[in-house]
Amino acid sequence: MNTKRAIIIGGGVAGLLAAKVLSAVYEEVVIVDRDAFPQQPENRPGTPQAFQPHRFTPRSRLILTRLFPALIDDLISNGAHPARGKTVHLLNPYGCMTAVEHNHDAAFSRALFEWVIRSYIRGIANVRLLGMNEVTHLHTSEDRTRITGVAIRERASGDRERLTMTADLIVDTSGRLSKTVQWLTELGYEVPQPDRLKIDLGYSTRRYRIPAERKNELNTIRMEGDPFAATHAGAFSVIENDIAEMVLWNLNGRYPSTEPALFEQEVRQLGNPLLNDALMGLEPIGQPRGFRVMELSRQHFEQMQHWPSGLLVMGDAFCQLDPVYGQGMTLAAIEAEILEACIREQLNQPNPRFELDVLRRMQHSIEPAWWLNVVSDMRWEGVEYVGAQPIQGLTFAQNYFDHLVQWSTENANYDVLGLYWLIHSLFLSPQQLLNADMVAALAAAGGSGGAKRWLDRWMEESDQPLVERLSHTIPSFQGASFAALDQLMTST
């Protein structure tokens, strides 16, 4: 395995994490990005979603603080809001539950988070950041079985000047702008059709300045939308430097407004006194900003019979998740860990199909995230899934999760709801809630509502043992990378 140079296409979160793990092995790591890299916390044109909320999940915090041990402290020292000891209000159509954040954590903007991570990467001697440059195509060996480098165009110079850079490994982390499918097709490779989830999602986010007298009283509020009523979902949180943000979102083209008066009216129409009280007396900073996602896609590069050596794909270039669930940074961190482990194994025991093996292992961890996204978003009228295979256990999982949320909320069962959120943040496997013991216990726990009635009928309509029935209904998620509950405790 040659380890002279690795080139990363895209300098967002996935690209920076890839650079961190590759820098321990390769003599030189070069990050190429279309944007200039800001010297201060600023959003880049290539990340139009950056103004919208970003946050850690327990899994991403665990991985990122291993890669960057001082991360939380450095975020806070640069203005991020300390989260330890703050109350989180979780609202859903069945009620409200509250929790206190006990972890050493922080709330922040994407601009601040990316800047802090990029500052770490800049400090690594063998990593070079090449901003305002664009990779235009791949160079290959004569038989096109190996990627040997890239052609780079300086954006300021137009098409006239090009730089050719050789590399032993190319990693595409360029997100939604990825050209990997186009490049592979031009090279004669057959690329499978991706799975698609047509969601037509709309975000609108507004920021507010917090007056001095209210700095210590504001907490985090997360309000789920009701898919049956098609109401907006919303969230309020303090992020950094005495600034708070309020976001609304909805699916199937029901976009929250970006007009200030209408945005504030839509917040009030949610009818939640916690949100209304939180915003009282806060000074708006500019207009709400919108962001639209027409569809999500999941590539299946791992299914290809032939894949060029020297090329990998990570982040949104591989799979785009619904940003509502905050899983994107988490999946990028998981993929970075997989890359790190695979590189280490390759050094010890070379594998001629190394790249395909990495892609397959990443796909194993994409599987539960994608499945959870489809299960959740398909509850909304108008959302459409297009894929080669149907989503396994869709109707069962939707009714089971809905019953779980209703029962745990109405009975203030924080243990069950906590497992639900750990699963949806990719910390634990869905099998932690979808095993026979848990399903039987929740089905017998009582409760009411349409989801409970559906689940009761499902339980009664077959004499097949529950273990076997579930094994044929729900994916096993074998091979996916998850954490363990004791890791959650040691990360506090």
N, C-alpha and C positions, 0 to 999 in steps of 0.2 A: 504494500500500500504506500503510494507516494504521498507525502505530506508537505510539499513545498508551498503551495498556495491554494487557498479556498476563496472563492468569490461568492458574495451574498448579494442577490438582486433584491433591493428593498431594505430601507433602514427604519422600518417601524418596529413594533414590539417583537414580533417573531424574528425579524432579522437581527436585532440586537441580542436576543437570547441565543440565536444560532452562533453569532460571533463570539459570545462568551464561552460556549462549550468548545467551539472549534479552535479558539485561540490557545487552548492547552495542548493542542496536537500539531497544528499546522505552523510552519515557519512564518507565514504571512496570511492574514485574513483581510480582504478588501470588501467593504460595504459600498455598493453603488446605488445611488438613489436619485430620482428625478428632481427632488427638492433640494434647496440649500438647507443645511443643518443649522437651526437657530442656536445662537450663543446663549439665549435666555429661554425661559419656558414660554414658548409660543407655538400655536398650532401651525401645521404645515399644509399647503394646498393639497398635497397628496393624501391627506387624511381628513376628508370632509366630515367624517363622523366624530372627529376629535372634540368638538364642542359639547357633544352629548355626554351623559354621565359614564364614568368608568370606575370600577371598584375592584378590590381584591375579593376573592372567595377564599375560604380556608385552605383549599388545595393550592391555589396560585400563591398565596402568602407563604405556605410551607416550602414550595419549590424556590420561589424568588429569594426568600431570606436564606436559603442554603447557598444559592449562587452569589448573592450579595448580602452578607450577614448584617451590615449596618443600614439596610435599605429603609426600614421604618423610621429609624432615628434621623436619617438624612432627609427623608421626605418631610418630617415634622420640623426639622431645623430650617428647611427652606419654605415653610409656611403651611404645610399640610395640616389638616385638623386632627388632633389626637382623638382616637375613637374609644380608647379604653374607658370604661365607666359610663359611657353614654347609653341612653335608652333607645331601642329600636322598636317602633310600632309597626306591626305587620297586620295589614287589613286585607280581608278577602270578603267575598259575598256573604259569608256566614258569621262574621264578627271580627274581633280584633284581639290579637295577642301581643304581649310585650316581652322583650328580652333585654338584658343588659350585656353590653359587649365587654367580655372579660379579657380578650386577647390584646396584646400590644399591637395595635393596628392604627391605620390612618385613613382619612378621606382626602381625596385630591382630584385635580383635573388631569385629563390625559396629557396635556401639555407639560405639566409639572412632572408627572410620572416618567414620561418619555425622556425629558431633559435630564432627570437624575440618573436614569439607567444609561443614557448616552454619555453622561459625564464619567461613569465607571468605565465604559467601553473606550472612551478617548484615552483613559489612563493606562490602557493595556498597550505595551510597547509595540507588539507585532500586529496590531489592528489599525487599518487605515480607512478613514471615511472619505468617500469620493462623492460629494454632493453636486447637484446641477449636472448630472450625467445620466444617460439613458442607455441601457443595453438594448441594442437593435436586433441582434440575432446571435445564434450560437455557432461556434466553430466545432467541427467534428473531425474524427479520423476519416480516412478515405472511404472506408466501408460504412461509415455513419453509425457505428456501434458504440462509439465513445465520444463524449463531449470533451473537447480539449481546451476550450476557452470561449471568450465572448467578444463581440464587437461593441464598442462603446462610443456614443456620440455625445460631445459636449453640447448641452442644450443652447448655450449662448452663441455657438458658432454655426448652428443650423446643420445641414446635411454634408457640408463640405469636408469637415475634419472628423476622422474616425481614429480610434485607438483600439488596437487588438491586444487583448490581455489573455495569456494562457493561464490555465488553472488545472489542478488535479481534482477539484470538486467544485461544482456550481450548485448553490442552493437558492431556489426561487422562493422568496418570501414577499413578493410584490403585491399580494392581496388580490383585490377584485380587478386590478389592471394587468394581471398575469397574462403573459403571452405563451406560456408553456404549451398549451393545447395547439395553438397556431404553429409554433415552432416544430413540435413533434410531427404534426400533420404534414408540414412542408418537407420534413426529412423522410417521409414515407412510412411513419409509424401509424398503426391503427389505434386510435384512442377511443375507449368506450364512452358512450353517452353518460353524462352525469345524472345523478338524482337531482330533482328540482322541487322546491317547495315555494309555490307562488303565494306570497303573503301580502304584498302591497302595504308594507308597514310605513307608518309615518310617526316621526318624533317631533316634538317642539320643546325646546329648553330655554328657560330664561334665568338669568342670574341676578342676584340682589346683594346690596351691601348691607351688612348687619350693624345696627347702631350699638354703641359700646354697652349700653345697659341691657342688651339682650344676648350678649355673646355666650353666656354660660347656661342659658335656659333652653336652647334649641336642640332638638333631637332628630333622629332619622325617622322618616315616615314612608312606608311603602304600601301602596294601595293597588291591589290587583284589579284588573278590569273584569267585567262580567261578560263572558262570551255569549250568553243567551240574550242579554240586554244590549250587547255591543257597546258598552260604555267605555270611556277612556280609562286607562290605567294611569297612575301617577306616582311620583316619588319626590320627596323633599329631603335635602341633606345639606349640611355645611361642608364645604370642600377645602378652602384654604384662604389665608390672608383676609379673614373676616368677610368672606363671600359665601353665599348659599346659592343653591340652584334648585329649580323646580322644573320637572319634566313631565310631559303628558305624552302618551302614545296610544295608538290604536291600529287595527289591521283592516285589510280589505278596502283600502282607499278612504277610510274615515279619518282623515288627517286632522290632528289638532291645529288650531290656528297659529299663525306667526304674527298676527296683528295684535298689538299689545292689549287693547281693550277686550277683544274677543278671547284672547288667551286667558286673561284674568277672569273673565266671565265663565269660561269652561272649567277653570279650577273651582270656582264657587259652585257651579252646577253639580260637581261631584258630591256636594252636600256633606262634606266631612269637616267637622269643627276643628279637628287637629290640624289639618292643612290650612284652614282659614286663619286660625290663631297663629300658626307658625309664620305666615306671610305678613301678618299685621305689623305695620310700622317699618317694614324693610324697604329699602330704596332700590327700585329697579335699575339695572345697568343695561342700557340699550334695549333693543327689541328681542323677542324670542327668535331663536334660530331653528330652522327645520332641517330634517334629514329624512330621506326616503330610501326604502329598500324594497324593490319590486319583487325579488325572489332570492331564495337561498339556493346554493348548489353544493353538491358533494361529488368530487371527482373519484373515479375508480381506477387510478393509475396502477394500483397493485394487481389488477386483473389482467394487465397486458402480458402477452406472451413474450414480447421483446421490449426491453427498456434499455436506453443507452446508459452505459456506465459513466460515472462522473457527474450525474445529475440527480438532485433531490428537490422535493417540493414540501413546503411547510406553511402553516397558518392559513389565511383566507385563500391563498392560491390553491390549497388542497380542499378545504371545506369552509364554507361561509355559514356561520350559525346566526340565529336570531339574536341581535344585540340586547334585546329585552332581558335575557336571562343571564347576562354577564359572564358567559362561558368562553368568549373568544380569547381573552388573555390567558385564561386557565388552560385551554387546550394548547395554545402556543407554548406555554411553560411545560406541559406534559410532553409535547413533541420534542422540545429541547432536551428534556431528560432522556427520552428514547434515543435521540441522536447521540447524546453523550455516551450512553451505554453501548450502542451499536458500534460506534467508533472504537471504543475500548476493546470490544470483542474482536473487531476486525484486525486490530493491531496484534492481538494474541493468536488469532486463528483466522487467517484470510478466507473470505467467502466470495467466490466468483460472482455470485448474484447479490452482492452486498446491498446495492441500492434498492432492488425490489424487496429485499427482506426488511429494510428500514421502512419503506412505504407500507408494507403489509402490517408491520407492528404499529405504525402510526394509525393505520386504518382501524385496527382493533380498538384503539382508544377513541377514535372518531365515532365509532358505531354507537355507543351508548349516548353520546352527546347529540348526535343526529336523531336517534330514535326518540329521545326525550323532547327535542325540538318539535318533531312532527306530531307526536302525541299531544303536546300542549297546544300547538298552533292550529291543528285540525279541528279543535273545538269551535273555532270561529267560523261562522258562515262565510262562504266565498273563498276560503283558503283551499288551495288545490295542490295535491302531491302528484308528481310525475316521476316514475322510476321503473326500472326493469323488474323489480320485485315489490310486491305489496308490503306494507309495514306490518310486521308480525305483532299480533296482540293489540292492535290499535284500539278497538272498541272496549276490550276488557280493561286495558290500562287507563283509558280515559275515565271510565266509570269507577274503577277501583281507586284511582288517585282523588277523584272528586269526593267520593265517600270518605276517604282518609282525611282530607282537609276539613270537610264539614264536621266529622265526628271529633277529630282532635281539637278543632277550634271550639266547638260547643262544650266539650268536656275538659278544656284547658289542659290537654295532654301534650306537654312540651316535648316529651321523649319521642313520640311518634312523629310529630310535626318536625322536630329537629332532624330525624332520620330522613324525612322527605326533602328537606332543604339541603342536607349533605349529599344526597343522591343527585339533586338537580344542580349542585355546584361541582359535580364530578369527583367528589371526595370518596364516596362509597359506590359500590356497584348497585344498580337497580335491584339486583337479586336480594339485597338486604331487606327490601320491603315486599318483594314478589315471590318469596319462598312459601311453601305450603303452610308452615306454622304461622307466619305472619298473616297470610291471607285468611286462614281459618279463624284466627283470633279476631281480626278486624271485622270479618263477616258476622261473627257471633257477638260482637260488642254492642249491638243495638244501633240506634240512630234512625234517621228518617230521610226522606227525599228520593228523587228519581234514581239517583246513582245507587243508593242502597237497595231499592227494589230490583233494579237490574242485576245487581250482584247476587241477591238472594235467588233470583230465577236461574242465573248462571250456575250457582252452586247446586241447585236442585235438579237440573235437567240432565245430569249424567251420573252414572254409577262408577265411572272411571276414577281410580284413586287420584286425589288432588295433586300429588307430586307428579304423576305421569301427565295429567291434563295440563298442568302449568308448563311442563317441559315442552309440550307441543304448542303452547300458546305464546310464551314469552321467550325472547332471545336469551341465550345463556350468557352472552357478553364475555365468553372465554377469550383470554389473551389480552383483554383490556387492562390498562394500568390504573390501579386505584391505590389510595392510601389506606391507613388503618386508624381506628379510633384512638389508639394510644399515641399516634403521631399528632393528633389534634391536641392532646393534652400537653405533649412536650413542646409544641410550637407556641404556647401562650407566653 
